[in-house]
Amino acid sequence: MTGTHRAHRAGGAPHARARAVGRAAPQALAWTGGLAAAYLAVPLLLGANLYVMSLVVAALVIACVALSWALLGNLGGMVSFGHSAFFGVGAYVSALLTTKAGLPVPLGMALGGAGAVLAAFIMLPVLRLRGPYFALAILACAHILRIVATEWSGVTGGAAGIANIPVLPAVFGQAPGAKAGAYLVMLTIVLLFAWVYHRIRASHYGLALRAMHDSEDATRVVGVNSTLLKGAMLLLSAFMAGVAGAFNAHYINFLEPDYAFNSVWITVPIVAAIFGGYRTIAGPVIGALVVYLLDQLVFKSLMPTGHQLVLGALLVAMMVASPSGLLPLLRRRGERHA
């Protein structure tokens, strides 16, 4: 290499670092502003409107399930149609432990997530299946668990369900069970899970998991235990969905099998994740907020019956305009105008 080339490369390195810092600074500022708005502006501006706050909380619950579904798909390489199983198990475990065993709500929610992990552990043999067979097997497990919750009336209350589930405790200066307090709790849970997702994806485990998407057999040849990694992603995804279900049980204070294991807890999160950009971390969260709030505040008022049709048309339009989702579309537009 000539001295001119070396000097050119040495001189270019500081410029490259400067450009990286220049890009990172606006991103850090945007994240800081977004967090401040989420934690301060939303409760202050919407806290008095209980209806809108309840919709925002429901959107965050959907966002948590959407995030868990996207994690399983992006890192585990598996498409699930049965996350309602983990959602329902987490809800029932937490509800039963707090109502019958008298455990504190935060501990009950954590154990609800652990219960969902146990359910996923029992399902680990389905990892032998691939593609649509895995998705259908998980869906079948969700239906089986719904039947168990209905028939095991001595424990679960059967079709009558469980009433008077303890409310969420007082947090952030909010009264027990307050909408604003529930919003702050669920927001913290979603952000915590998003951070965990980011850390895994940025680690060498994340690199191995993404390499499995191209060739699982090739990664096995170089010593990667693909079955172990995929199983770990299934368990983590189940925990996330289970905590969301547990939170929801304490938020609405009532639970019954058809609600806890309803297919809406997987169909809407899938729509939200795809709409927002399921290959990104923030995409499923943004998609859940946009999709659910648009559906409830706009489409439902314009079309009280059949408003889901408009939602479906919106998803199709997004897939045509930007198959990668809303967040990548916004990023591309921002880069063009930068």
C-alpha positions as CSV (number, residue, x, y, z in Angstrom):
1,M,0.0,0.0,0.0
2,T,1.4,3.4,-1.0
3,G,1.9,6.3,1.5
4,T,-0.8,8.3,-0.4
5,H,-3.3,5.5,0.2
6,R,-2.4,5.1,3.8
7,A,-2.7,8.8,4.4
8,H,-6.1,8.8,2.6
9,R,-7.4,6.0,4.8
10,A,-6.0,7.6,7.9
11,G,-7.6,10.9,7.0
12,G,-10.9,9.2,6.2
13,A,-11.3,7.4,9.5
14,P,-12.0,10.6,11.6
15,H,-14.5,11.7,9.1
16,A,-16.3,8.3,9.2
17,R,-16.4,8.5,13.0
18,A,-17.6,12.1,12.9
19,R,-20.5,11.0,10.5
20,A,-21.4,8.1,12.9
21,V,-21.5,10.5,15.9
22,G,-23.5,13.0,13.8
23,R,-26.1,10.3,13.1
24,A,-26.1,9.0,16.6
25,A,-26.7,12.3,18.3
26,P,-30.1,13.0,16.6
27,Q,-31.2,9.4,17.3
28,A,-30.3,9.7,21.0
29,L,-32.2,13.0,21.1
30,A,-35.2,11.5,19.5
31,W,-35.2,8.6,21.9
32,T,-34.9,10.9,24.9
33,G,-37.7,13.1,23.6
34,G,-39.9,10.1,22.9
35,L,-39.4,8.6,26.4
36,A,-40.1,12.0,28.0
37,A,-43.3,12.3,26.0
38,A,-44.4,8.7,26.8
39,Y,-43.8,9.0,30.5
40,L,-44.8,12.6,31.1
41,A,-46.8,14.1,28.3
42,V,-49.3,11.2,27.7
43,P,-50.4,10.9,31.3
44,L,-50.7,14.7,31.7
45,L,-52.6,15.2,28.5
46,L,-54.7,12.1,28.4
47,G,-54.9,11.0,32.0
48,A,-58.3,12.7,32.6
49,N,-59.8,10.9,29.5
50,L,-60.3,7.5,30.9
51,Y,-61.7,6.0,27.7
52,V,-58.7,7.1,25.6
53,M,-56.3,6.0,28.3
54,S,-57.9,2.6,28.4
55,L,-57.4,2.2,24.7
56,V,-53.8,3.2,25.0
57,V,-53.2,0.6,27.7
58,A,-54.9,-2.0,25.6
59,A,-52.7,-1.0,22.6
60,L,-49.6,-1.5,24.8
61,V,-50.8,-5.0,25.8
62,I,-51.1,-5.8,22.1
63,A,-47.7,-4.2,21.5
64,C,-46.2,-6.5,24.1
65,V,-47.6,-9.6,22.4
66,A,-46.6,-8.3,19.0
67,L,-43.1,-7.8,20.3
68,S,-42.9,-11.4,21.6
69,W,-44.3,-12.7,18.3
70,A,-41.7,-10.7,16.3
71,L,-38.9,-11.9,18.5
72,L,-39.8,-15.5,17.9
73,G,-40.0,-14.9,14.2
74,N,-36.9,-12.8,13.7
75,L,-34.6,-14.6,16.1
76,G,-36.2,-18.1,16.4
77,G,-37.2,-18.3,12.7
78,M,-40.7,-19.6,13.7
79,V,-44.1,-18.2,12.9
80,S,-46.7,-18.8,15.7
81,F,-50.4,-18.7,15.5
82,G,-50.8,-19.7,19.2
83,H,-49.4,-17.0,21.3
84,S,-52.9,-16.7,22.8
85,A,-51.9,-19.9,24.7
86,F,-49.1,-18.1,26.5
87,F,-51.2,-15.0,27.0
88,G,-54.0,-17.0,28.6
89,V,-51.8,-19.2,30.8
90,G,-50.0,-16.1,32.1
91,A,-53.4,-14.5,32.9
92,Y,-54.8,-17.5,34.7
93,V,-51.6,-18.3,36.7
94,S,-51.4,-14.7,38.0
95,A,-55.1,-14.4,38.7
96,L,-55.2,-17.7,40.6
97,L,-52.1,-17.0,42.7
98,T,-53.2,-13.6,43.7
99,T,-56.8,-14.4,44.4
100,K,-56.4,-17.8,46.0
101,A,-52.9,-17.8,47.4
102,G,-52.8,-14.1,48.3
103,L,-49.6,-13.3,46.5
104,P,-48.7,-9.7,45.7
105,V,-49.7,-8.7,42.2
106,P,-46.1,-8.0,40.9
107,L,-45.0,-11.4,42.0
108,G,-48.1,-13.0,40.5
109,M,-47.4,-11.3,37.2
110,A,-43.8,-12.6,37.2
111,L,-45.1,-16.1,38.0
112,G,-47.7,-15.8,35.3
113,G,-44.8,-15.3,32.9
114,A,-43.1,-18.3,34.4
115,G,-46.3,-20.3,33.9
116,A,-46.3,-19.4,30.3
117,V,-42.7,-20.5,30.1
118,L,-43.7,-23.9,31.6
119,A,-46.5,-24.2,29.0
120,A,-44.0,-23.5,26.2
121,F,-41.5,-26.0,27.7
122,I,-44.2,-28.7,27.4
123,M,-44.6,-27.6,23.8
124,L,-40.9,-27.9,23.0
125,P,-41.3,-31.2,21.0
126,V,-43.2,-29.2,18.3
127,L,-39.8,-27.6,17.5
128,R,-39.3,-30.7,15.3
129,L,-41.9,-29.3,13.0
130,R,-41.2,-26.5,10.6
131,G,-43.2,-23.8,8.8
132,P,-46.9,-24.0,8.8
133,Y,-46.9,-27.3,10.7
134,F,-45.2,-25.6,13.7
135,A,-47.7,-22.7,13.5
136,L,-50.7,-25.0,13.4
137,A,-49.3,-27.2,16.3
138,I,-49.0,-24.1,18.5
139,L,-52.5,-23.1,17.5
140,A,-53.8,-26.5,18.5
141,C,-52.1,-26.2,21.9
142,A,-53.9,-22.9,22.5
143,H,-57.2,-24.5,21.8
144,I,-56.4,-27.4,24.1
145,L,-55.5,-25.0,26.9
146,R,-58.7,-23.1,26.5
147,I,-60.6,-26.4,26.8
148,V,-58.6,-27.3,30.0
149,A,-59.4,-23.9,31.5
150,T,-63.1,-24.4,30.7
151,E,-63.4,-27.9,32.0
152,W,-61.2,-27.6,35.1
153,S,-63.8,-25.6,36.9
154,G,-62.7,-26.6,40.4
155,V,-59.5,-24.5,39.9
156,T,-60.2,-22.0,37.1
157,G,-63.9,-21.4,37.8
158,G,-64.8,-22.9,34.4
159,A,-66.9,-20.9,31.9
160,A,-68.0,-18.6,34.8
161,G,-64.4,-17.4,35.1
162,I,-62.6,-15.6,37.9
163,A,-64.0,-12.3,39.3
164,N,-62.6,-9.7,41.7
165,I,-59.0,-10.3,40.6
166,P,-56.8,-7.9,42.6
167,V,-56.0,-4.6,40.9
168,L,-52.6,-3.3,40.0
169,P,-50.9,-1.7,43.0
170,A,-50.3,2.1,43.4
171,V,-47.3,3.1,41.2
172,F,-45.7,6.4,40.2
173,G,-48.0,8.2,42.6
174,Q,-51.1,6.9,41.0
175,A,-54.0,5.3,42.9
176,P,-54.4,1.5,42.8
177,G,-56.0,0.4,39.6
178,A,-55.8,3.9,38.0
179,K,-55.6,4.0,34.2
180,A,-52.6,6.3,34.2
181,G,-50.7,4.0,36.6
182,A,-51.6,0.9,34.5
183,Y,-50.3,2.8,31.4
184,L,-47.0,3.5,33.1
185,V,-46.6,-0.1,34.3
186,M,-47.3,-1.5,30.8
187,L,-45.1,1.0,29.1
188,T,-42.3,0.1,31.4
189,I,-42.8,-3.6,30.7
190,V,-42.8,-3.1,26.9
191,L,-39.7,-1.0,27.0
192,L,-37.9,-3.5,29.2
193,F,-38.8,-6.3,26.8
194,A,-37.7,-4.2,23.8
195,W,-34.3,-3.6,25.5
196,V,-33.9,-7.4,26.2
197,Y,-34.8,-8.1,22.5
198,H,-32.2,-5.5,21.4
199,R,-29.5,-6.9,23.6
200,I,-30.1,-10.5,22.4
201,R,-30.1,-9.4,18.8
202,A,-26.9,-7.5,19.2
203,S,-25.1,-10.4,20.9
204,H,-23.3,-13.3,19.3
205,Y,-26.3,-15.4,20.1
206,G,-28.4,-13.1,17.9
207,L,-25.8,-13.4,15.1
208,A,-26.1,-17.2,15.3
209,L,-29.9,-17.1,15.3
210,R,-29.9,-14.9,12.2
211,A,-27.4,-17.2,10.5
212,M,-29.8,-20.1,11.1
213,H,-32.4,-18.4,8.9
214,D,-30.1,-18.7,5.9
215,S,-29.0,-22.3,6.6
216,E,-29.8,-24.1,9.8
217,D,-27.8,-27.2,8.6
218,A,-24.7,-25.0,8.0
219,T,-24.9,-23.5,11.4
220,R,-25.1,-27.0,13.0
221,V,-21.9,-28.0,11.1
222,V,-20.0,-25.2,12.7
223,G,-21.1,-26.2,16.2
224,V,-24.2,-24.0,16.7
225,N,-26.9,-25.9,18.7
226,S,-29.9,-24.6,16.7
227,T,-32.5,-26.5,18.7
228,L,-31.3,-25.1,22.0
229,L,-31.3,-21.5,20.7
230,K,-34.7,-21.9,19.1
231,G,-36.1,-23.4,22.2
232,A,-34.7,-20.5,24.3
233,M,-36.4,-18.0,22.0
234,L,-39.7,-19.8,22.3
235,L,-39.4,-19.7,26.1
236,L,-38.5,-16.0,26.2
237,S,-41.3,-15.2,23.7
238,A,-43.8,-17.2,25.9
239,F,-42.6,-15.3,29.0
240,M,-43.2,-11.9,27.4
241,A,-46.7,-12.9,26.2
242,G,-47.5,-14.4,29.6
243,V,-46.6,-11.3,31.5
244,A,-48.8,-9.3,29.1
245,G,-51.7,-11.7,29.8
246,A,-51.0,-11.5,33.6
247,F,-51.1,-7.7,33.4
248,N,-54.3,-7.7,31.5
249,A,-56.0,-9.9,34.0
250,H,-55.2,-7.5,36.8
251,Y,-56.1,-4.5,34.7
252,I,-59.6,-5.7,33.8
253,N,-60.1,-7.6,37.1
254,F,-62.0,-10.5,35.4
255,L,-61.1,-13.6,33.5
256,E,-62.8,-16.3,31.6
257,P,-61.5,-18.9,29.1
258,D,-63.0,-17.6,25.9
259,Y,-61.5,-14.2,26.6
260,A,-58.1,-15.3,27.9
261,F,-57.4,-17.7,25.0
262,N,-59.2,-15.7,22.3
263,S,-57.6,-15.7,18.9
264,V,-57.7,-11.9,18.9
265,W,-54.6,-12.1,21.2
266,I,-52.6,-13.4,18.2
267,T,-54.4,-12.0,15.1
268,V,-54.2,-8.4,16.1
269,P,-50.6,-8.5,17.3
270,I,-49.6,-10.2,14.0
271,V,-51.3,-7.4,12.1
272,A,-49.7,-4.8,14.3
273,A,-46.2,-6.3,13.9
274,I,-46.5,-6.6,10.1
275,F,-47.9,-3.2,9.7
276,G,-45.3,-1.5,11.9
277,G,-42.3,-3.5,10.6
278,Y,-41.8,-6.9,12.3
279,R,-38.1,-7.1,11.4
280,T,-37.5,-4.0,13.6
281,I,-37.7,-3.8,17.4
282,A,-39.8,-0.6,17.6
283,G,-42.0,-1.5,14.6
284,P,-44.4,-3.9,16.4
285,V,-44.9,-1.4,19.2
286,I,-45.6,1.5,16.8
287,G,-47.8,-0.8,14.7
288,A,-49.9,-1.8,17.7
289,L,-50.4,1.8,18.8
290,V,-51.3,3.0,15.3
291,V,-53.4,0.0,14.2
292,Y,-55.4,-0.4,17.5
293,L,-56.0,3.3,18.1
294,L,-57.0,4.0,14.5
295,D,-59.4,1.0,14.6
296,Q,-61.0,2.0,17.9
297,L,-61.1,5.8,17.5
298,V,-61.6,6.3,13.8
299,F,-62.7,3.2,11.9
300,K,-65.1,2.0,14.6
301,S,-66.9,5.4,14.7
302,L,-67.2,5.5,11.0
303,M,-68.3,1.9,10.6
304,P,-69.5,0.4,13.9
305,T,-70.0,-3.0,12.4
306,G,-67.3,-4.4,10.1
307,H,-64.7,-1.8,10.9
308,Q,-62.1,-4.6,10.8
309,L,-62.5,-4.7,7.1
310,V,-61.0,-1.2,6.9
311,L,-58.2,-2.3,9.1
312,G,-57.5,-5.2,6.7
313,A,-57.5,-2.9,3.7
314,L,-55.1,-0.6,5.6
315,L,-52.7,-3.5,6.1
316,V,-52.9,-4.5,2.5
317,A,-52.2,-1.0,1.4
318,M,-49.1,-0.9,3.7
319,M,-47.8,-4.2,2.4
320,V,-48.1,-2.9,-1.2
321,A,-46.5,0.5,-0.4
322,S,-43.9,-0.8,2.0
323,P,-43.6,-4.6,2.5
324,S,-41.1,-4.0,5.3
325,G,-43.7,-2.0,7.3
326,L,-44.4,1.5,8.5
327,L,-41.2,2.2,10.5
328,P,-38.8,1.3,7.6
329,L,-40.9,3.4,5.3
330,L,-40.6,6.4,7.7
331,R,-36.9,5.8,8.0
332,R,-36.4,5.8,4.2
333,R,-38.4,9.0,3.9
334,G,-36.3,10.7,6.6
335,E,-33.1,9.7,5.0
336,R,-34.3,11.2,1.7
337,H,-35.0,14.5,3.3
338,A,-31.9,14.5,5.4
